[in-house]
Amino acid sequence: MQQGWTPSWLAAVLLGLMGLLVSGSEFQHHRFEDMVRALFAVQSECPYITRIYSIGRSVEGRHLYVLEFSDNPGIHEALEPEFKYVGNMHGNEVLGRELLIKFSQFLCEEYRAGNQRIMRLIHDTRIHILPSMNPDGYEVAARQGPEFNGYLVGRGNAREMDLNRNFPDLNALMYYYEKTNGRNHHLPLPDNWEQQVEPETLAVIKWMQNYNFVLSANLHGGAVVANYPFDKSRDPRIRGRTTYAATPDDKIFRQLARTYSYAHSWMHKGWNCGDFFDEGITNGASWYSLSKGMQDFNYLYTNCFEITLELSCDKFPPASALPREWLGNREALVSYLEQVHHGIKGMVYDENNNPIGNAEIAVAGIHHDVTSGVDGDYFRLLLPGTYTVTASAPGYISSTSTVTVGPAEAIQLHFYLKTAPKQNPKPVKPHNSKKNLSSPKAPLKLGPR
């Protein structure tokens, strides 16, 4: 892991001037076998900074392959944030799939070419790219092709289930807890949830459980806008009416969405696909209410902040449109990834410098906590400003610090928690056993239930 990571405006310009193509990476649509070959080709080109792994299989048995970029592939390094991009959740929304394949080739090529911006990202970030969450749906859509693909053909998985309406609904529980001052993060899953979701959804949830993701984006198509949580409205549905559903982190989510929109060649202009979105961003529920979506689930069940990127008017654009779409999204994909390095991060230790996992990190004024990972490291995305931050864990005395966050890389703030003193049990007044036995008022001694 390289120290001193700092974003550079000049780097954004240089990025556009450097090479565009990896050998053999011409623009085309990739069926499943083609996609797998493309990913393994990248791994072969850059073997020391990549790893391919599968998080599970689709209904029809296709692997859900992830390509990882890191200077130590397969290893979580303390204080190095985990980031993910997910594409093709709806099988017929294919641009995200193609962009992520191309982005993988681009990262490999630019690293080998010595691009300092890309090298810093790979040295200081563990990047996970899932080009296709719904490979079965894609194959259905691809059989029709760009010219004849319908709006819904191939959207769902092989069972025609919409995967973005398939995650456990934690919003209803969150909205109840808001009224009762209940838990504000890592909400519990319902009983038998594994039997209630599709194999692809189950694989992604297990993925989230195994990696402490900090930031994510989910790539869709059918509009051009950066959509941020909450997707589900707090209010009962009223026909023709939409209501803004803000998270406690609404300001940072708006900034994350703007980062992608303004780095994109035309998203920020607002008018796209016959719709207007100011600055090219929207709150999900303000657009239309959606239950059981993936981005809300990320925020309510994990430490991860996720937004949904709608990237093209045409869900299945022709191959001839892919070069323009790549140029329009390339800088945005890099700029958004860089946002994982903002806010604060640090370690939570006990008195003997042992890391404390699952410690809670609370920021005063923002009613959404995050937790430390198994290695004791935590990451908290924040906008520039001064914050009061408290770390706590069962069995330890809480610790509070004040920190000022700047616009550059994350500020490191470590916590050292002292063991809480044990409470002495209250002394019990001795009783005369004989008197108790003979007394008619003595309670009966009952055995275990």
C-alpha positions as CSV (number, residue, x, y, z in Angstrom):
1,M,0.0,0.0,0.0
2,Q,1.4,3.3,-1.1
3,Q,1.2,6.4,1.3
4,G,0.4,10.0,0.4
5,W,-2.5,9.3,-1.9
6,T,-3.7,12.7,-3.3
7,P,-6.1,13.2,-6.3
8,S,-4.8,15.5,-9.0
9,W,-6.8,17.7,-11.5
10,L,-3.9,17.4,-13.9
11,A,-4.1,13.7,-13.8
12,A,-7.6,13.8,-15.1
13,V,-6.4,15.6,-18.2
14,L,-3.4,13.3,-18.6
15,L,-5.7,10.3,-18.3
16,G,-7.6,11.3,-21.4
17,L,-4.4,11.7,-23.4
18,M,-2.9,8.3,-22.6
19,G,-3.6,5.1,-24.5
20,L,-7.1,3.9,-24.9
21,L,-6.9,0.3,-25.9
22,V,-5.5,-2.9,-24.5
23,S,-4.3,-5.3,-27.2
24,G,-7.3,-7.2,-28.4
25,S,-9.8,-5.0,-26.6
26,E,-11.8,-3.8,-29.5
27,F,-15.4,-2.7,-28.7
28,Q,-17.9,-5.4,-29.0
29,H,-20.7,-7.1,-27.1
30,H,-19.5,-10.0,-25.0
31,R,-21.6,-13.1,-24.5
32,F,-20.8,-15.1,-21.4
33,E,-17.9,-17.1,-22.8
34,D,-16.5,-13.9,-24.5
35,M,-16.7,-12.0,-21.2
36,V,-14.9,-14.8,-19.3
37,R,-12.1,-14.9,-21.9
38,A,-11.8,-11.1,-21.7
39,L,-11.5,-11.1,-17.9
40,F,-8.9,-13.9,-17.9
41,A,-7.0,-12.1,-20.6
42,V,-6.7,-9.1,-18.3
43,Q,-5.6,-11.4,-15.5
44,S,-3.0,-12.8,-17.8
45,E,-1.7,-9.4,-18.9
46,C,-1.5,-8.1,-15.3
47,P,-1.0,-11.2,-13.1
48,Y,0.6,-9.4,-10.2
49,I,-2.1,-6.9,-9.6
50,T,-5.3,-9.0,-10.4
51,R,-7.2,-12.0,-9.2
52,I,-10.3,-13.6,-10.6
53,Y,-12.8,-15.3,-8.2
54,S,-16.4,-16.4,-8.3
55,I,-18.9,-15.3,-5.7
56,G,-21.4,-18.0,-6.8
57,R,-23.5,-19.2,-9.7
58,S,-26.6,-18.1,-11.5
59,V,-29.8,-20.1,-11.7
60,E,-28.5,-21.7,-14.9
61,G,-25.1,-22.4,-13.4
62,R,-23.0,-19.5,-14.8
63,H,-20.3,-18.2,-12.5
64,L,-20.6,-14.7,-11.2
65,Y,-17.0,-13.8,-11.8
66,V,-15.3,-10.8,-10.0
67,L,-12.0,-9.3,-11.2
68,E,-10.0,-7.8,-8.4
69,F,-7.3,-5.2,-8.7
70,S,-4.8,-4.7,-5.9
71,D,-1.1,-4.5,-5.2
72,N,-1.7,-7.6,-3.0
73,P,-4.5,-9.5,-4.7
74,G,-6.6,-11.7,-2.4
75,I,-5.4,-9.9,0.8
76,H,-7.2,-7.1,2.8
77,E,-4.6,-4.6,4.0
78,A,-5.4,-2.6,7.1
79,L,-6.5,0.9,6.2
80,E,-6.9,0.1,2.5
81,P,-10.6,0.6,1.5
82,E,-12.6,-2.0,-0.5
83,F,-14.5,-0.7,-3.5
84,K,-16.9,-2.5,-5.9
85,Y,-18.6,-1.9,-9.3
86,V,-21.5,-4.1,-10.2
87,G,-22.9,-4.3,-13.7
88,N,-25.7,-6.0,-15.7
89,M,-28.0,-6.6,-12.7
90,H,-30.8,-6.3,-15.2
91,G,-29.8,-8.7,-18.0
92,N,-31.0,-6.4,-20.9
93,E,-29.2,-3.3,-19.5
94,V,-25.9,-4.2,-21.1
95,L,-23.8,-1.0,-21.2
96,G,-22.6,-1.3,-17.6
97,R,-21.3,-4.8,-18.4
98,E,-19.3,-3.6,-21.4
99,L,-18.0,-0.5,-19.6
100,L,-16.7,-2.7,-16.7
101,I,-15.0,-5.1,-19.1
102,K,-13.4,-2.1,-20.8
103,F,-12.6,-0.4,-17.5
104,S,-10.8,-3.6,-16.4
105,Q,-8.7,-3.6,-19.6
106,F,-8.0,0.1,-19.1
107,L,-6.8,-0.3,-15.5
108,C,-4.4,-3.0,-16.5
109,E,-3.0,-1.1,-19.5
110,E,-2.6,2.2,-17.7
111,Y,-0.9,0.5,-14.8
112,R,1.6,-1.2,-17.1
113,A,2.1,2.2,-18.9
114,G,3.1,3.8,-15.6
115,N,0.1,6.1,-15.2
116,Q,0.7,7.5,-11.7
117,R,-3.0,8.2,-11.0
118,I,-4.0,4.6,-11.8
119,M,-1.0,3.1,-10.0
120,R,-1.9,5.0,-6.8
121,L,-5.5,3.8,-7.0
122,I,-4.4,0.2,-7.4
123,H,-1.7,0.4,-4.7
124,D,-4.1,2.1,-2.2
125,T,-7.4,0.5,-3.0
126,R,-8.8,-3.0,-3.3
127,I,-11.0,-2.8,-6.4
128,H,-13.6,-5.5,-7.1
129,I,-15.4,-5.5,-10.5
130,L,-18.4,-7.7,-11.1
131,P,-19.3,-7.1,-14.8
132,S,-22.4,-9.2,-14.8
133,M,-24.7,-10.0,-11.8
134,N,-27.3,-11.5,-14.2
135,P,-25.5,-13.5,-16.9
136,D,-28.6,-15.6,-17.5
137,G,-30.8,-12.6,-18.3
138,Y,-28.1,-11.2,-20.5
139,E,-28.1,-14.3,-22.7
140,V,-31.9,-14.0,-23.2
141,A,-31.5,-10.4,-24.2
142,A,-28.5,-11.0,-26.4
143,R,-30.3,-13.7,-28.4
144,Q,-32.6,-10.9,-29.6
145,G,-29.7,-8.4,-30.0
146,P,-29.7,-4.6,-30.0
147,E,-32.1,-4.2,-32.9
148,F,-35.0,-6.2,-31.5
149,N,-34.5,-6.2,-27.8
150,G,-37.6,-5.4,-25.9
151,Y,-37.8,-3.2,-22.9
152,L,-38.2,-6.1,-20.5
153,V,-36.9,-9.1,-22.4
154,G,-34.0,-10.5,-20.3
155,R,-34.4,-8.0,-17.5
156,G,-34.9,-10.7,-14.8
157,N,-32.9,-13.8,-14.2
158,A,-33.7,-17.2,-15.6
159,R,-36.8,-17.3,-13.3
160,E,-37.8,-13.9,-14.6
161,M,-37.2,-12.4,-11.2
162,D,-36.1,-8.7,-11.0
163,L,-33.0,-8.9,-8.9
164,N,-33.3,-5.2,-8.0
165,R,-36.6,-6.0,-6.2
166,N,-35.2,-9.1,-4.6
167,F,-33.2,-8.0,-1.5
168,P,-34.6,-8.2,2.0
169,D,-36.7,-5.1,2.7
170,L,-34.8,-3.3,5.5
171,N,-36.2,0.1,4.8
172,A,-39.5,-0.6,6.6
173,L,-37.5,-1.7,9.7
174,M,-35.3,1.4,9.4
175,Y,-38.3,3.8,9.1
176,Y,-39.8,2.1,12.2
177,Y,-36.5,2.5,14.1
178,E,-36.3,6.1,13.2
179,K,-39.6,6.7,15.1
180,T,-38.5,4.6,18.1
181,N,-34.9,5.6,18.4
182,G,-33.7,2.1,17.4
183,R,-30.7,0.8,15.7
184,N,-29.4,2.9,12.8
185,H,-27.0,0.6,11.0
186,H,-26.4,-3.1,10.2
187,L,-30.1,-4.0,10.5
188,P,-30.9,-7.7,11.1
189,L,-32.0,-9.9,8.3
190,P,-35.5,-11.5,8.5
191,D,-35.8,-15.2,9.3
192,N,-35.3,-17.6,6.4
193,W,-34.1,-14.8,4.2
194,E,-31.8,-17.2,2.2
195,Q,-34.9,-19.1,1.0
196,Q,-36.6,-15.8,0.0
197,V,-34.0,-14.5,-2.5
198,E,-32.6,-15.7,-5.9
199,P,-29.2,-17.4,-6.2
200,E,-27.7,-14.3,-7.7
201,T,-29.0,-12.1,-4.9
202,L,-27.8,-14.6,-2.3
203,A,-24.3,-14.7,-3.8
204,V,-24.1,-10.9,-3.7
205,I,-25.3,-10.7,-0.1
206,K,-22.7,-13.3,0.9
207,W,-20.1,-11.2,-1.0
208,M,-21.0,-8.2,1.1
209,Q,-20.7,-10.2,4.3
210,N,-17.2,-11.4,3.3
211,Y,-15.7,-8.0,2.3
212,N,-15.9,-4.8,4.2
213,F,-16.9,-2.6,1.2
214,V,-16.8,1.2,1.7
215,L,-18.1,2.5,-1.6
216,S,-19.9,1.0,-4.6
217,A,-21.9,1.8,-7.7
218,N,-24.5,-0.3,-9.5
219,L,-24.6,0.3,-13.3
220,H,-28.0,0.3,-15.1
221,G,-29.5,1.6,-18.3
222,G,-32.7,3.1,-19.6
223,A,-32.0,6.7,-18.4
224,V,-29.0,8.9,-17.8
225,V,-28.8,10.0,-14.2
226,A,-26.9,9.2,-10.9
227,N,-29.5,7.9,-8.5
228,Y,-28.8,7.9,-4.7
229,P,-30.6,6.5,-1.6
230,F,-33.1,6.0,-0.3
231,D,-35.0,4.4,-3.2
232,K,-38.0,3.5,-1.0
233,S,-40.3,6.3,0.1
234,R,-41.1,6.8,3.8
235,D,-44.7,7.8,2.9
236,P,-47.5,5.5,1.7
237,R,-47.8,5.5,-2.1
238,I,-50.1,8.1,-3.6
239,R,-50.7,7.8,-7.3
240,G,-48.8,10.5,-9.2
241,R,-46.9,11.7,-6.2
242,T,-43.2,11.2,-5.3
243,T,-41.5,12.2,-2.1
244,Y,-37.8,12.7,-1.3
245,A,-36.5,10.0,1.1
246,A,-33.2,11.3,2.5
247,T,-30.7,9.1,4.3
248,P,-28.8,10.5,7.3
249,D,-25.9,10.9,4.8
250,D,-27.9,12.8,2.2
251,K,-25.2,15.4,1.7
252,I,-22.4,13.0,1.0
253,F,-24.6,10.9,-1.2
254,R,-25.5,14.0,-3.3
255,Q,-21.8,14.8,-3.6
256,L,-21.0,11.2,-4.7
257,A,-23.7,11.4,-7.3
258,R,-22.5,14.8,-8.5
259,T,-18.9,13.5,-8.7
260,Y,-20.0,10.9,-11.3
261,S,-22.4,13.2,-13.1
262,Y,-20.0,16.1,-13.6
263,A,-17.1,13.8,-14.6
264,H,-19.4,12.2,-17.2
265,S,-19.4,13.9,-20.6
266,W,-23.2,14.8,-20.7
267,M,-25.0,13.4,-17.6
268,H,-24.6,16.7,-15.7
269,K,-26.4,18.7,-18.4
270,G,-29.7,17.4,-17.1
271,W,-31.7,16.8,-20.3
272,N,-31.3,13.2,-21.4
273,C,-33.7,10.6,-22.8
274,G,-36.6,13.0,-22.7
275,D,-36.2,13.6,-18.9
276,F,-34.7,16.4,-16.9
277,F,-32.7,15.8,-13.7
278,D,-31.1,18.9,-12.2
279,E,-27.3,18.4,-12.2
280,G,-27.9,14.9,-13.6
281,I,-28.7,13.4,-10.2
282,T,-31.8,12.3,-8.3
283,N,-32.9,10.9,-5.0
284,G,-34.4,7.5,-5.8
285,A,-37.7,7.8,-4.0
286,S,-38.1,11.3,-5.5
287,W,-38.0,9.8,-8.9
288,Y,-40.1,6.8,-8.1
289,S,-40.4,4.5,-5.0
290,L,-38.7,1.2,-5.2
291,S,-38.7,-1.6,-2.6
292,K,-36.1,-4.3,-2.0
293,G,-33.4,-2.6,-4.0
294,M,-29.7,-3.2,-3.8
295,Q,-28.4,0.3,-3.1
296,D,-30.7,0.8,0.0
297,F,-29.7,-2.7,1.2
298,N,-26.0,-1.9,1.0
299,Y,-26.5,1.2,3.2
300,L,-28.8,-0.5,5.8
301,Y,-27.0,-3.8,6.1
302,T,-23.3,-3.0,5.6
303,N,-20.8,-0.2,5.9
304,C,-21.0,0.4,2.1
305,F,-22.4,3.5,0.4
306,E,-23.8,2.6,-3.0
307,I,-25.4,4.7,-5.7
308,T,-27.2,3.5,-8.9
309,L,-25.9,4.8,-12.2
310,E,-28.3,4.9,-15.1
311,L,-26.0,5.3,-18.1
312,S,-27.8,5.1,-21.4
313,C,-31.2,5.8,-23.0
314,D,-30.9,2.6,-25.0
315,K,-30.7,-0.4,-22.7
316,F,-29.0,-2.5,-25.4
317,P,-27.0,0.0,-27.5
318,P,-25.4,-1.3,-30.7
319,A,-21.7,-2.1,-30.7
320,S,-21.0,1.0,-32.8
321,A,-22.2,3.2,-29.9
322,L,-19.8,1.6,-27.4
323,P,-16.7,3.8,-28.2
324,R,-18.6,7.0,-27.5
325,E,-20.1,5.6,-24.3
326,W,-16.7,4.6,-23.1
327,L,-15.2,8.0,-23.7
328,G,-18.2,9.6,-22.0
329,N,-17.9,7.4,-18.9
330,R,-14.1,6.7,-18.5
331,E,-13.2,9.7,-16.4
332,A,-16.4,9.4,-14.3
333,L,-15.5,5.7,-13.5
334,V,-12.1,6.8,-12.2
335,S,-13.3,9.9,-10.4
336,Y,-16.0,8.1,-8.6
337,L,-13.6,5.3,-7.5
338,E,-11.3,8.0,-6.0
339,Q,-14.1,9.1,-3.6
340,V,-13.4,6.1,-1.5
341,H,-10.4,7.9,-0.2
342,H,-12.2,10.8,1.4
343,G,-13.5,11.3,5.0
344,I,-11.7,9.6,7.9
345,K,-10.3,6.1,8.5
346,G,-8.3,4.5,11.3
347,M,-7.7,1.6,13.7
348,V,-9.6,0.7,16.8
349,Y,-7.3,-0.9,19.4
350,D,-7.5,-2.1,23.0
351,E,-5.0,-1.1,25.7
352,N,-2.6,-3.8,24.5
353,N,-2.7,-2.6,20.9
354,N,-4.9,-5.5,19.8
355,P,-7.3,-4.6,17.1
356,I,-11.0,-4.5,18.0
357,G,-13.4,-5.7,15.3
358,N,-17.0,-4.7,15.1
359,A,-16.5,-1.5,17.1
360,E,-19.1,1.2,16.3
361,I,-18.0,4.5,14.9
362,A,-20.5,7.3,15.5
363,V,-20.4,10.8,14.1
364,A,-22.3,13.4,16.0
365,G,-25.2,14.9,14.0
366,I,-25.3,12.0,11.5
367,H,-27.6,9.2,12.7
368,H,-25.8,6.3,10.9
369,D,-22.9,4.5,12.4
370,V,-20.3,2.3,10.7
371,T,-18.3,-0.6,12.2
372,S,-14.6,-1.6,12.2
373,G,-13.7,-4.7,10.2
374,V,-12.2,-7.9,11.6
375,D,-8.7,-6.3,11.4
376,G,-9.9,-3.4,13.5
377,D,-9.8,-0.8,10.7
378,Y,-12.8,1.5,9.9
379,F,-13.6,3.9,7.1
380,R,-16.2,6.7,7.3
381,L,-17.0,8.8,4.2
382,L,-17.5,12.5,5.2
383,L,-17.5,15.9,3.5
384,P,-15.0,18.5,4.5
385,G,-15.7,19.9,7.9
386,T,-15.1,19.4,11.7
387,Y,-16.7,16.4,13.3
388,T,-17.0,14.8,16.8
389,V,-16.4,11.1,16.4
390,T,-17.0,8.4,19.1
391,A,-15.7,4.8,19.0
392,S,-17.4,2.2,21.2
393,A,-17.4,-1.6,21.7
394,P,-19.0,-3.9,24.3
395,G,-16.7,-4.3,27.3
396,Y,-14.8,-1.1,26.7
397,I,-15.0,2.6,27.6
398,S,-16.1,4.7,24.7
399,S,-13.5,7.2,23.3
400,T,-14.4,10.5,21.6
401,S,-12.2,12.8,19.4
402,T,-12.7,15.9,17.3
403,V,-11.3,15.8,13.7
404,T,-11.2,18.2,10.8
405,V,-11.7,16.7,7.4
406,G,-10.2,18.3,4.4
407,P,-10.9,18.0,0.6
408,A,-8.0,15.6,-0.1
409,E,-7.2,12.1,1.2
410,A,-8.9,10.6,4.3
411,I,-7.7,11.8,7.7
412,Q,-6.4,9.0,9.9
413,L,-8.0,8.9,13.3
414,H,-7.1,6.0,15.6
415,F,-8.9,5.0,18.8
416,Y,-7.5,3.2,21.9
417,L,-10.3,1.8,24.1
418,K,-9.8,1.0,27.7
419,T,-11.4,-2.1,29.2
420,A,-14.5,-1.1,31.2
421,P,-14.2,-1.9,35.0
422,K,-16.2,-4.9,36.0
423,Q,-19.3,-4.1,38.1
424,N,-19.2,-5.8,41.6
425,P,-22.4,-7.7,42.3
426,K,-24.6,-6.1,45.0
427,P,-24.1,-8.0,48.2
428,V,-27.0,-10.3,49.2
429,K,-28.3,-10.2,52.7
430,P,-27.9,-13.6,54.3
431,H,-31.1,-15.4,55.3
432,N,-31.7,-17.9,58.1
433,S,-32.3,-21.1,56.1
434,K,-34.3,-22.8,58.8
435,K,-36.6,-19.8,59.3
436,N,-37.2,-19.6,55.5
437,L,-38.1,-23.3,55.3
438,S,-40.6,-23.0,58.1
439,S,-42.1,-19.7,57.1
440,P,-45.4,-19.9,55.2
441,K,-44.3,-16.7,53.3
442,A,-41.1,-18.3,51.8
443,P,-41.4,-18.6,48.0
444,L,-41.2,-22.1,46.5
445,K,-38.0,-23.0,44.8
446,L,-38.7,-23.9,41.2
447,G,-36.4,-25.9,38.9
448,P,-35.4,-24.8,35.3
449,R,-38.1,-24.2,32.8
